[in-house]
Amino acid sequence: MPQTSNVIRIAIISDTHGIVDPSILDVIKNCDQVIHAGDICSASVLEQIIAVNDKLTAVTGNNDIAALWAADEADIVNAIPRTAELDLPGGKLCIEHGHIHGMQQPDHQLLREAHGDARMIVYGHTHTQIIDDGELPIVINPGAAGHTRTRGGPSCLILEASETEWKIEKFRFEESIAA
């Protein structure tokens, strides 16, 4: 009998801006790991994610600075890195918020140059879900997982990574009335 490849499911979110949509939390709890690509904006977001999945890798966004977070959360935001890398089955995944590669729309070529050894690059910032797989490394953006500028509703991506294949599944949920 052939040996099956180990598959890891990773929830990829960004741009919560202080609120994680409950539908996103439902997706996160069914994954092996979670990535947050910045603009977290509150320790409560991290706490909510960790409550459903404690394997979290987060990076800071342009709004993740001590001056914009609650005063008693300065140590928390200051401890979050600007970039992160994960060694996954089949390659390296690099994570950053992306704003340093173009404030309005991060330049995918600049992201690729900055992370040339990656198989995939995750960024946030634009609140727009994107999968740019026209060349390597693949560049993806999960969209906004909160209630701020969701461009059609809170969204996220799931990466299923194995040694031989990486597959991305898109999720988008209806806007909350409270949004």
C-alpha positions as a LaTeX table, in Angstrom:
\begin{tabular}{lrrr}
\hline
Residue & $x$ (\AA) & $y$ (\AA) & $z$ (\AA) \\
\hline
Met1 & 0.00 & 0.00 & 0.00 \\
Pro2 & 1.47 & 3.43 & $-0.95$ \\
Gln3 & 2.34 & 5.80 & 1.85 \\
Thr4 & 0.14 & 8.90 & 1.97 \\
Ser5 & 1.69 & 12.33 & 2.19 \\
Asn6 & 1.28 & 14.33 & 5.40 \\
Val7 & $-1.07$ & 17.28 & 4.78 \\
Ile8 & $-1.16$ & 20.35 & 7.01 \\
Arg9 & $-4.19$ & 22.69 & 6.97 \\
Ile10 & $-3.32$ & 26.32 & 7.67 \\
Ala11 & $-5.90$ & 29.10 & 8.13 \\
Ile12 & $-4.63$ & 32.38 & 6.68 \\
Ile13 & $-6.21$ & 35.64 & 7.86 \\
Ser14 & $-5.37$ & 39.33 & 7.97 \\
Asp15 & $-6.73$ & 42.78 & 8.72 \\
Thr16 & $-9.01$ & 42.05 & 11.65 \\
His17 & $-8.68$ & 45.64 & 12.93 \\
Gly18 & $-9.77$ & 44.64 & 16.44 \\
Ile19 & $-12.60$ & 42.23 & 15.51 \\
Val20 & $-12.48$ & 38.64 & 14.29 \\
Asp21 & $-15.67$ & 37.62 & 12.53 \\
Pro22 & $-17.21$ & 34.53 & 14.24 \\
Ser23 & $-17.38$ & 32.70 & 10.88 \\
Ile24 & $-13.61$ & 33.08 & 10.55 \\
Leu25 & $-13.13$ & 31.62 & 14.04 \\
Asp26 & $-15.21$ & 28.59 & 12.97 \\
Val27 & $-12.81$ & 28.01 & 10.06 \\
Ile28 & $-9.71$ & 28.50 & 12.22 \\
Lys29 & $-10.71$ & 25.86 & 14.77 \\
Asn30 & $-10.63$ & 23.14 & 12.09 \\
Cys31 & $-7.03$ & 23.83 & 11.03 \\
Asp32 & $-3.63$ & 22.65 & 12.22 \\
Gln33 & $-2.22$ & 26.18 & 12.33 \\
Val34 & $-3.22$ & 29.84 & 11.90 \\
Ile35 & $-1.42$ & 32.75 & 10.23 \\
His36 & $-2.38$ & 36.38 & 10.83 \\
Ala37 & $-0.77$ & 38.74 & 8.29 \\
Gly38 & $-1.11$ & 41.91 & 10.34 \\
Asp39 & $-3.36$ & 44.78 & 11.32 \\
Ile40 & $-4.46$ & 42.77 & 14.34 \\
Cys41 & $-5.15$ & 45.95 & 16.35 \\
Ser42 & $-6.02$ & 44.33 & 19.68 \\
Ala43 & $-4.79$ & 41.67 & 22.06 \\
Ser44 & $-8.38$ & 40.42 & 22.27 \\
Val45 & $-8.11$ & 39.28 & 18.64 \\
Leu46 & $-5.07$ & 37.18 & 19.50 \\
Glu47 & $-6.87$ & 35.79 & 22.57 \\
Gln48 & $-9.94$ & 34.80 & 20.51 \\
Ile49 & $-7.79$ & 33.04 & 17.92 \\
Ile50 & $-5.69$ & 31.21 & 20.51 \\
Ala51 & $-8.88$ & 30.11 & 22.32 \\
Val52 & $-9.87$ & 28.07 & 19.23 \\
Asn53 & $-6.38$ & 27.27 & 17.85 \\
Asp54 & $-3.21$ & 27.87 & 19.85 \\
Lys55 & $-0.82$ & 27.34 & 16.92 \\
Leu56 & $-0.73$ & 30.99 & 15.80 \\
Thr57 & 1.94 & 32.82 & 13.81 \\
Ala58 & 1.26 & 36.55 & 13.55 \\
Val59 & 3.11 & 39.53 & 12.10 \\
Thr60 & 2.53 & 43.24 & 12.57 \\
Gly61 & 0.80 & 45.51 & 10.12 \\
Asn62 & 1.04 & 49.26 & 9.71 \\
Asn63 & $-1.65$ & 49.69 & 12.42 \\
Asp64 & 0.07 & 47.38 & 14.90 \\
Ile65 & 2.09 & 49.89 & 16.86 \\
Ala66 & 1.93 & 50.59 & 20.57 \\
Ala67 & 0.51 & 54.08 & 20.05 \\
Leu68 & $-2.57$ & 52.63 & 18.29 \\
Trp69 & $-3.23$ & 49.73 & 20.68 \\
Ala70 & $-4.57$ & 49.97 & 24.23 \\
Ala71 & $-1.90$ & 51.34 & 26.57 \\
Asp72 & $-1.75$ & 48.12 & 28.61 \\
Glu73 & $-1.12$ & 46.07 & 25.41 \\
Ala74 & 2.11 & 47.79 & 24.34 \\
Asp75 & 4.29 & 44.84 & 25.43 \\
Ile76 & 2.11 & 42.46 & 23.42 \\
Val77 & 2.21 & 44.40 & 20.15 \\
Asn78 & 5.92 & 45.14 & 20.56 \\
Ala79 & 6.64 & 41.40 & 20.82 \\
Ile80 & 5.01 & 40.56 & 17.46 \\
Pro81 & 7.54 & 40.32 & 14.60 \\
Arg82 & 7.31 & 42.26 & 11.33 \\
Thr83 & 7.88 & 39.12 & 9.24 \\
Ala84 & 7.79 & 35.37 & 9.81 \\
Glu85 & 8.67 & 32.19 & 7.96 \\
Leu86 & 7.24 & 28.71 & 8.26 \\
Asp87 & 8.94 & 25.58 & 6.97 \\
Leu88 & 6.07 & 23.45 & 5.70 \\
Pro89 & 5.93 & 20.15 & 3.87 \\
Gly90 & 7.04 & 21.04 & 0.34 \\
Gly91 & 8.59 & 24.45 & 0.99 \\
Lys92 & 8.85 & 27.72 & 2.86 \\
Leu93 & 5.98 & 30.13 & 3.48 \\
Cys94 & 6.88 & 33.79 & 4.20 \\
Ile95 & 4.52 & 36.20 & 5.93 \\
Glu96 & 4.47 & 39.99 & 6.12 \\
His97 & 1.84 & 42.70 & 6.00 \\
Gly98 & 3.10 & 44.00 & 2.67 \\
His99 & 2.70 & 47.76 & 3.13 \\
Ile100 & 6.45 & 48.40 & 2.81 \\
His101 & 6.23 & 47.16 & $-0.81$ \\
Gly102 & 3.62 & 49.75 & $-1.82$ \\
Met103 & 1.23 & 51.52 & 0.52 \\
Gln104 & $-1.84$ & 51.47 & $-1.77$ \\
Gln105 & $-1.15$ & 48.14 & $-3.49$ \\
Pro106 & 1.93 & 46.11 & $-2.51$ \\
Asp107 & 4.03 & 45.22 & $-5.56$ \\
His108 & 4.04 & 41.44 & $-5.98$ \\
Gln109 & 7.37 & 41.53 & $-7.80$ \\
Leu110 & 8.98 & 43.34 & $-4.86$ \\
Leu111 & 7.48 & 40.76 & $-2.49$ \\
Arg112 & 8.93 & 37.98 & $-4.66$ \\
Glu113 & 12.35 & 39.64 & $-4.67$ \\
Ala114 & 12.26 & 40.03 & $-0.87$ \\
His115 & 11.33 & 36.36 & $-0.36$ \\
Gly116 & 12.92 & 34.60 & $-3.33$ \\
Asp117 & 13.47 & 31.33 & $-1.44$ \\
Ala118 & 9.76 & 30.98 & $-0.57$ \\
Arg119 & 7.22 & 28.73 & $-2.23$ \\
Met120 & 4.46 & 31.11 & $-1.13$ \\
Ile121 & 4.23 & 34.64 & 0.28 \\
Val122 & 1.31 & 35.77 & 2.43 \\
Tyr123 & 0.54 & 39.44 & 2.85 \\
Gly124 & $-2.41$ & 41.56 & 4.00 \\
His125 & $-2.97$ & 45.32 & 3.99 \\
Thr126 & $-5.28$ & 45.73 & 0.97 \\
His127 & $-8.27$ & 43.85 & 2.48 \\
Thr128 & $-8.64$ & 42.24 & $-0.96$ \\
Gln129 & $-8.47$ & 38.48 & $-1.41$ \\
Ile130 & $-5.85$ & 37.63 & $-4.05$ \\
Ile131 & $-4.15$ & 34.49 & $-5.33$ \\
Asp132 & $-1.34$ & 35.41 & $-7.74$ \\
Asp133 & $-0.02$ & 32.07 & $-8.94$ \\
Gly134 & 1.27 & 33.23 & $-12.35$ \\
Glu135 & 4.86 & 32.75 & $-11.22$ \\
Leu136 & 6.82 & 31.55 & $-8.21$ \\
Pro137 & 6.74 & 32.25 & $-5.41$ \\
Ile138 & 2.95 & 32.34 & $-5.28$ \\
Val139 & 1.67 & 35.55 & $-3.64$ \\
Ile140 & $-1.60$ & 35.47 & $-1.70$ \\
Asn141 & $-3.73$ & 37.82 & 0.36 \\
Pro142 & $-6.60$ & 36.40 & 2.45 \\
Gly143 & $-8.62$ & 39.65 & 2.50 \\
Ala144 & $-10.05$ & 41.10 & 5.71 \\
Ala145 & $-11.17$ & 38.74 & 8.50 \\
Gly146 & $-12.87$ & 41.40 & 10.61 \\
His147 & $-15.54$ & 43.96 & 9.84 \\
Thr148 & $-13.43$ & 46.77 & 8.31 \\
Arg149 & $-13.43$ & 47.22 & 4.51 \\
Thr150 & $-14.13$ & 43.53 & 3.84 \\
Arg151 & $-14.94$ & 44.11 & 0.17 \\
Gly152 & $-17.97$ & 41.82 & 0.18 \\
Gly153 & $-17.71$ & 40.10 & 3.56 \\
Pro154 & $-15.08$ & 38.71 & 5.92 \\
Ser155 & $-12.72$ & 36.34 & 4.17 \\
Cys156 & $-9.83$ & 33.96 & 4.69 \\
Leu157 & $-7.87$ & 31.28 & 2.89 \\
Ile158 & $-6.97$ & 27.72 & 3.83 \\
Leu159 & $-3.69$ & 26.27 & 2.60 \\
Glu160 & $-3.42$ & 22.50 & 2.43 \\
Ala161 & 0.31 & 21.81 & 2.22 \\
Ser162 & 1.94 & 18.49 & 1.51 \\
Glu163 & 5.38 & 17.57 & 0.17 \\
Thr164 & 3.99 & 17.33 & $-3.36$ \\
Glu165 & 1.13 & 19.82 & $-3.57$ \\
Trp166 & $-0.13$ & 23.06 & $-2.08$ \\
Lys167 & $-3.84$ & 23.78 & $-2.53$ \\
Ile168 & $-5.67$ & 26.97 & $-1.54$ \\
Glu169 & $-9.34$ & 27.13 & $-0.61$ \\
Lys170 & $-11.16$ & 30.49 & $-0.52$ \\
Phe171 & $-13.75$ & 31.47 & 2.10 \\
Arg172 & $-16.01$ & 34.54 & 2.11 \\
Phe173 & $-18.86$ & 35.12 & 4.54 \\
Glu174 & $-21.80$ & 37.52 & 4.51 \\
Glu175 & $-21.29$ & 40.93 & 6.04 \\
Ser176 & $-22.53$ & 41.10 & 9.61 \\
Ile177 & $-25.30$ & 43.61 & 10.31 \\
Ala178 & $-23.15$ & 44.87 & 13.21 \\
Ala179 & $-20.27$ & 45.59 & 10.81 \\
\hline
\end{tabular}
